[in-house]
Amino acid sequence: MSRAPQGRRAGRRTLAACLLALALGTTLLVTGLTREGRPANAAPPVHLTTTTAATPPGTAPVRPLPAARPVRVRIPAAGVDTGPVLDLGLAADGTVEVPPVRDADRIGWYDKGVTPGETGPAVLIGHYDTVQGPAVMKNVARVRPGDRVYVDRADGTTAAFAIRAIQQVDKSHFPTRQVYGDTPRPELRLITCGGDLRAGHRPDNVILYADLLPQGA
């Protein structure tokens, strides 16, 4: 499974999901240890209890948006307002790219999947911290179900999402099907790291699940 998938629909998305799960388990890490085994300027550990909105926002029908690449991401609850959005593909070894350390203040979009607002699960990835210190998702612990994620798109529209659930899971048990399984409506996944540092690595992924809201909501 070293070749990049060429399409965006169900069968090929399964391959992409497997590759992404592998990448997130091995590359979305913190490197550059101090002598105490902790990166300089590391952010505090993230430990979240999996939570779900009492009334899931994604129950009402919503019209999907046409394809348009994301250009900016705003998460007011986490103090995130960042762009341009990075395009993330597949690395030479078949794993999914993550934002480079020099762009730790930006979020990337996995461009083998759907664009935010299209039917299906669009995927965004951002660092929690790196060897250089706290990164774009450093305040992920402030986010709660019901909070909004706004994705500005290249066609001038904004896709507004409501967070339905927040999950923290060990990377070795990444919920591939739950994150990447086909959905009948437009959804968003935003993935970062969490947990205590272990040999310079964050052992967990924090996953935000969000549903598209009607335009103007």
FENKAUR-V774442 format. One record per residue. N is the residue number from 1. RES is the residue in three letters. PSI is psi as a letter, one per 20 degrees, with the letter a starting at -180 (999 if undefined). OMEGA is omega in degrees with one decimal (none if undefined). D_LAST is the distance of its C-alpha to the last C-alpha in Angstrom with 1 decimal. Layout:
BEGIN
n->N res->RES psi->PSI omega->OMEGA d_last->D_LAST
n->N res->RES psi->PSI omega->OMEGA d_last->D_LAST
END
This chain:
BEGIN
n->1 res->MET psi->l omega->-177.0 d_last->40.8
n->2 res->SER psi->i omega->-178.7 d_last->41.2
n->3 res->ARG psi->q omega->179.6 d_last->39.9
n->4 res->ALA psi->p omega->173.8 d_last->36.3
n->5 res->PRO psi->q omega->-175.5 d_last->34.4
n->6 res->GLN psi->i omega->-178.8 d_last->34.0
n->7 res->GLY psi->a omega->-175.9 d_last->31.2
n->8 res->ARG psi->j omega->-173.9 d_last->27.7
n->9 res->ARG psi->a omega->-161.4 d_last->28.0
n->10 res->ALA psi->g omega->-173.0 d_last->29.1
n->11 res->GLY psi->g omega->-178.2 d_last->32.8
n->12 res->ARG psi->h omega->178.0 d_last->32.6
n->13 res->ARG psi->h omega->178.2 d_last->29.5
n->14 res->THR psi->g omega->177.3 d_last->31.7
n->15 res->LEU psi->g omega->179.8 d_last->34.2
n->16 res->ALA psi->h omega->-179.4 d_last->31.7
n->17 res->ALA psi->g omega->179.5 d_last->30.3
n->18 res->CYS psi->g omega->-179.9 d_last->33.9
n->19 res->LEU psi->g omega->-179.7 d_last->34.6
n->20 res->LEU psi->g omega->177.8 d_last->31.5
n->21 res->ALA psi->g omega->177.6 d_last->32.4
n->22 res->LEU psi->g omega->-178.0 d_last->35.8
n->23 res->ALA psi->g omega->-177.5 d_last->34.7
n->24 res->LEU psi->h omega->177.9 d_last->32.5
n->25 res->GLY psi->i omega->-173.3 d_last->35.4
n->26 res->THR psi->h omega->-171.5 d_last->37.8
n->27 res->THR psi->i omega->179.6 d_last->36.3
n->28 res->LEU psi->m omega->-167.7 d_last->33.3
n->29 res->LEU psi->r omega->172.6 d_last->35.9
n->30 res->VAL psi->p omega->179.5 d_last->37.4
n->31 res->THR psi->r omega->178.2 d_last->40.8
n->32 res->GLY psi->m omega->-172.9 d_last->43.5
n->33 res->LEU psi->q omega->164.9 d_last->45.0
n->34 res->THR psi->r omega->178.7 d_last->46.9
n->35 res->ARG psi->i omega->178.5 d_last->50.3
n->36 res->GLU psi->j omega->179.4 d_last->48.6
n->37 res->GLY psi->j omega->-178.8 d_last->46.5
n->38 res->ARG psi->p omega->178.7 d_last->43.3
n->39 res->PRO psi->q omega->175.2 d_last->41.6
n->40 res->ALA psi->p omega->177.3 d_last->41.9
n->41 res->ASN psi->k omega->-179.9 d_last->38.8
n->42 res->ALA psi->q omega->176.5 d_last->37.1
n->43 res->ALA psi->q omega->176.9 d_last->33.9
n->44 res->PRO psi->q omega->179.1 d_last->34.3
n->45 res->PRO psi->q omega->176.9 d_last->33.9
n->46 res->VAL psi->p omega->174.5 d_last->30.7
n->47 res->HIS psi->o omega->-175.6 d_last->31.1
n->48 res->LEU psi->q omega->170.4 d_last->28.0
n->49 res->THR psi->p omega->179.6 d_last->28.0
n->50 res->THR psi->p omega->-177.3 d_last->25.9
n->51 res->THR psi->q omega->179.1 d_last->22.9
n->52 res->THR psi->q omega->179.0 d_last->20.3
n->53 res->ALA psi->p omega->-179.9 d_last->17.4
n->54 res->ALA psi->h omega->174.2 d_last->18.8
n->55 res->THR psi->o omega->-177.3 d_last->16.1
n->56 res->PRO psi->p omega->-177.1 d_last->15.1
n->57 res->PRO psi->i omega->-174.0 d_last->11.4
n->58 res->GLY psi->k omega->-177.1 d_last->12.6
n->59 res->THR psi->h omega->-178.8 d_last->14.3
n->60 res->ALA psi->q omega->177.3 d_last->12.3
n->61 res->PRO psi->q omega->178.1 d_last->13.0
n->62 res->VAL psi->q omega->-178.6 d_last->10.8
n->63 res->ARG psi->p omega->177.8 d_last->12.4
n->64 res->PRO psi->q omega->177.9 d_last->13.9
n->65 res->LEU psi->q omega->174.0 d_last->14.3
n->66 res->PRO psi->r omega->179.7 d_last->17.8
n->67 res->ALA psi->p omega->174.0 d_last->19.8
n->68 res->ALA psi->p omega->-173.6 d_last->19.5
n->69 res->ARG psi->q omega->178.4 d_last->20.9
n->70 res->PRO psi->q omega->179.5 d_last->19.0
n->71 res->VAL psi->h omega->179.5 d_last->20.2
n->72 res->ARG psi->q omega->179.3 d_last->18.6
n->73 res->VAL psi->p omega->178.3 d_last->17.1
n->74 res->ARG psi->p omega->175.7 d_last->15.5
n->75 res->ILE psi->n omega->-173.8 d_last->15.6
n->76 res->PRO psi->h omega->-176.9 d_last->15.6
n->77 res->ALA psi->h omega->-178.7 d_last->17.2
n->78 res->ALA psi->j omega->-179.3 d_last->20.0
n->79 res->GLY psi->k omega->-177.8 d_last->20.5
n->80 res->VAL psi->p omega->172.0 d_last->20.0
n->81 res->ASP psi->n omega->-167.8 d_last->19.4
n->82 res->THR psi->q omega->176.5 d_last->21.6
n->83 res->GLY psi->r omega->-7.0 d_last->22.6
n->84 res->PRO psi->q omega->176.6 d_last->24.0
n->85 res->VAL psi->p omega->179.4 d_last->23.2
n->86 res->LEU psi->q omega->170.8 d_last->26.5
n->87 res->ASP psi->p omega->179.8 d_last->27.4
n->88 res->LEU psi->p omega->177.2 d_last->29.1
n->89 res->GLY psi->c omega->178.5 d_last->31.5
n->90 res->LEU psi->p omega->177.2 d_last->34.6
n->91 res->ALA psi->r omega->-177.5 d_last->37.5
n->92 res->ALA psi->h omega->-179.2 d_last->41.1
n->93 res->ASP psi->j omega->177.5 d_last->41.7
n->94 res->GLY psi->i omega->177.2 d_last->38.9
n->95 res->THR psi->q omega->-179.0 d_last->36.5
n->96 res->VAL psi->p omega->177.8 d_last->33.0
n->97 res->GLU psi->q omega->169.7 d_last->32.9
n->98 res->VAL psi->r omega->178.7 d_last->31.1
n->99 res->PRO psi->p omega->177.0 d_last->30.5
n->100 res->PRO psi->q omega->-177.7 d_last->33.9
n->101 res->VAL psi->h omega->-179.5 d_last->34.9
n->102 res->ARG psi->i omega->179.0 d_last->35.0
n->103 res->ASP psi->k omega->-177.1 d_last->31.2
n->104 res->ALA psi->i omega->178.1 d_last->30.4
n->105 res->ASP psi->j omega->-179.1 d_last->27.8
n->106 res->ARG psi->r omega->178.1 d_last->25.8
n->107 res->ILE psi->q omega->178.5 d_last->23.8
n->108 res->GLY psi->q omega->177.1 d_last->24.9
n->109 res->TRP psi->p omega->178.1 d_last->23.5
n->110 res->TYR psi->o omega->-167.5 d_last->25.8
n->111 res->ASP psi->j omega->171.6 d_last->26.3
n->112 res->LYS psi->i omega->178.1 d_last->28.1
n->113 res->GLY psi->a omega->180.0 d_last->24.9
n->114 res->VAL psi->r omega->175.0 d_last->21.8
n->115 res->THR psi->q omega->-179.5 d_last->19.5
n->116 res->PRO psi->p omega->-177.7 d_last->16.1
n->117 res->GLY psi->h omega->174.0 d_last->13.8
n->118 res->GLU psi->r omega->174.7 d_last->16.9
n->119 res->THR psi->p omega->-178.9 d_last->18.0
n->120 res->GLY psi->r omega->-179.1 d_last->19.9
n->121 res->PRO psi->o omega->172.7 d_last->19.9
n->122 res->ALA psi->q omega->-173.1 d_last->19.6
n->123 res->VAL psi->p omega->172.6 d_last->21.7
n->124 res->LEU psi->q omega->-177.5 d_last->21.7
n->125 res->ILE psi->p omega->177.1 d_last->24.7
n->126 res->GLY psi->q omega->178.5 d_last->25.6
n->127 res->HIS psi->q omega->169.7 d_last->28.7
n->128 res->TYR psi->g omega->170.2 d_last->28.9
n->129 res->ASP psi->r omega->177.0 d_last->32.2
n->130 res->THR psi->a omega->177.6 d_last->35.2
n->131 res->VAL psi->h omega->-179.6 d_last->38.8
n->132 res->GLN psi->i omega->178.2 d_last->37.6
n->133 res->GLY psi->a omega->-179.5 d_last->35.5
n->134 res->PRO psi->q omega->-174.9 d_last->32.0
n->135 res->ALA psi->a omega->-168.9 d_last->29.4
n->136 res->VAL psi->h omega->-177.0 d_last->25.7
n->137 res->MET psi->k omega->-176.0 d_last->24.7
n->138 res->LYS psi->h omega->-178.8 d_last->27.2
n->139 res->ASN psi->k omega->-178.3 d_last->24.7
n->140 res->VAL psi->h omega->-178.9 d_last->23.2
n->141 res->ALA psi->i omega->178.8 d_last->24.7
n->142 res->ARG psi->i omega->-174.5 d_last->22.3
n->143 res->VAL psi->p omega->179.1 d_last->19.3
n->144 res->ARG psi->q omega->172.5 d_last->18.3
n->145 res->PRO psi->p omega->-176.3 d_last->16.3
n->146 res->GLY psi->h omega->176.6 d_last->12.8
n->147 res->ASP psi->q omega->-175.2 d_last->12.8
n->148 res->ARG psi->q omega->168.6 d_last->10.6
n->149 res->VAL psi->p omega->-179.9 d_last->12.2
n->150 res->TYR psi->p omega->178.5 d_last->11.3
n->151 res->VAL psi->o omega->175.4 d_last->13.7
n->152 res->ASP psi->p omega->-171.9 d_last->14.7
n->153 res->ARG psi->r omega->-174.4 d_last->16.6
n->154 res->ALA psi->i omega->179.4 d_last->19.8
n->155 res->ASP psi->j omega->177.9 d_last->18.6
n->156 res->GLY psi->i omega->178.6 d_last->16.6
n->157 res->THR psi->r omega->175.4 d_last->13.1
n->158 res->THR psi->p omega->174.9 d_last->11.0
n->159 res->ALA psi->o omega->179.5 d_last->10.0
n->160 res->ALA psi->p omega->-178.9 d_last->7.7
n->161 res->PHE psi->q omega->172.0 d_last->9.4
n->162 res->ALA psi->p omega->-179.2 d_last->10.0
n->163 res->ILE psi->p omega->-179.5 d_last->13.8
n->164 res->ARG psi->h omega->-175.3 d_last->15.5
n->165 res->ALA psi->q omega->176.5 d_last->19.1
n->166 res->ILE psi->p omega->-175.5 d_last->21.5
n->167 res->GLN psi->p omega->170.6 d_last->25.0
n->168 res->GLN psi->p omega->-172.4 d_last->28.1
n->169 res->VAL psi->q omega->174.6 d_last->30.9
n->170 res->ASP psi->p omega->-177.1 d_last->34.2
n->171 res->LYS psi->h omega->179.7 d_last->34.2
n->172 res->SER psi->i omega->178.3 d_last->37.1
n->173 res->HIS psi->k omega->-179.0 d_last->35.0
n->174 res->PHE psi->p omega->-174.4 d_last->31.9
n->175 res->PRO psi->m omega->-172.1 d_last->29.8
n->176 res->THR psi->g omega->-176.9 d_last->29.9
n->177 res->ARG psi->h omega->-179.5 d_last->29.0
n->178 res->GLN psi->h omega->-178.2 d_last->26.2
n->179 res->VAL psi->g omega->-170.4 d_last->24.7
n->180 res->TYR psi->i omega->178.5 d_last->25.6
n->181 res->GLY psi->q omega->-179.4 d_last->26.1
n->182 res->ASP psi->q omega->178.1 d_last->24.4
n->183 res->THR psi->q omega->-178.5 d_last->21.1
n->184 res->PRO psi->i omega->-177.4 d_last->20.0
n->185 res->ARG psi->r omega->-180.0 d_last->16.4
n->186 res->PRO psi->p omega->179.4 d_last->14.9
n->187 res->GLU psi->r omega->-179.0 d_last->15.5
n->188 res->LEU psi->q omega->170.6 d_last->16.4
n->189 res->ARG psi->p omega->174.4 d_last->19.5
n->190 res->LEU psi->p omega->-170.4 d_last->20.5
n->191 res->ILE psi->p omega->173.7 d_last->24.2
n->192 res->THR psi->a omega->-178.5 d_last->26.5
n->193 res->CYS psi->r omega->177.5 d_last->29.8
n->194 res->GLY psi->r omega->179.6 d_last->30.9
n->195 res->GLY psi->r omega->177.3 d_last->34.0
n->196 res->ASP psi->q omega->175.4 d_last->37.3
n->197 res->LEU psi->p omega->175.0 d_last->39.1
n->198 res->ARG psi->o omega->-176.5 d_last->41.8
n->199 res->ALA psi->k omega->176.7 d_last->44.2
n->200 res->GLY psi->j omega->-177.9 d_last->41.6
n->201 res->HIS psi->q omega->168.4 d_last->38.9
n->202 res->ARG psi->p omega->-172.6 d_last->35.7
n->203 res->PRO psi->i omega->-173.3 d_last->36.3
n->204 res->ASP psi->r omega->164.6 d_last->32.8
n->205 res->ASN psi->q omega->169.4 d_last->29.4
n->206 res->VAL psi->p omega->-174.9 d_last->26.2
n->207 res->ILE psi->p omega->173.0 d_last->23.4
n->208 res->LEU psi->p omega->177.0 d_last->19.7
n->209 res->TYR psi->p omega->-176.6 d_last->18.1
n->210 res->ALA psi->q omega->-178.2 d_last->14.4
n->211 res->ASP psi->q omega->177.2 d_last->12.2
n->212 res->LEU psi->p omega->175.3 d_last->9.8
n->213 res->LEU psi->q omega->175.1 d_last->6.2
n->214 res->PRO psi->q omega->178.8 d_last->5.5
n->215 res->GLN psi->p omega->179.5 d_last->5.6
n->216 res->GLY psi->i omega->-179.3 d_last->3.8
n->217 res->ALA psi->999 omega->none d_last->0.0
END
